[in-house]
Amino acid sequence: MSQILYCTKCNNYTLDKICSKCKENTIVKKPARFSPQDHYGKYRRKLKKIEKKG
């Protein structure tokens, strides 16, 4: 999966299809608005590392 996913039950963002906290299915969320603080940067950097390896 190459998108940031969201769990609607526990409000958790993840890269996995199943939430690690509550074990529910996750959904694709629209991209976040641009912010200088870049709240989702750690997820994008993690995703880039995964894509380079695979």
N, C-alpha and C positions, 0 to 999 in steps of 0.2 A: 504494500500500500504506500502511496507517495503523497498522502495528504494528512493534515492534522485532523484528528477525529475527536468528537465530543460525546461524553456520556450525559444523557439528559437526566438520569436518575441521581447521580452524585455530583454533577457539574465539574467533571474532571476532563482535562485535555490529555490525549495520548496519541501514540502512533499505532496502537494495536486495535484490531477489530473488536476485541472484548476488553472491557474496562478491568484494570488490575485491582481496583478497590472493591467494586460491587459485583463483578462478573456478568454485567449486562452488555448487550450489543451497543456499539457506538455508532454515531452518524457523522456525516461530513458536514462541517460548518462552513459558512461563507468566510472568505478571508477577513481578517481583522482590519480595521481602518489603520492607516499609517499613523505611527506615533514615534516621536524621537526616542522614547524609552524602550521601544521594541519589546513588548511583553512576551512575544512568542518566538523570539530569536533563538532561544535554546532548542526549541523543537525543530526549527528549520536547519540549524547547524547539525543536529543529530541525524536528521533525515538525509542531509547531503553526505554525511559519513557513511550511512547505510547504503546509499545508492552507489557511491564510489567503490565500495567493497564488492557489491553484488553485480 
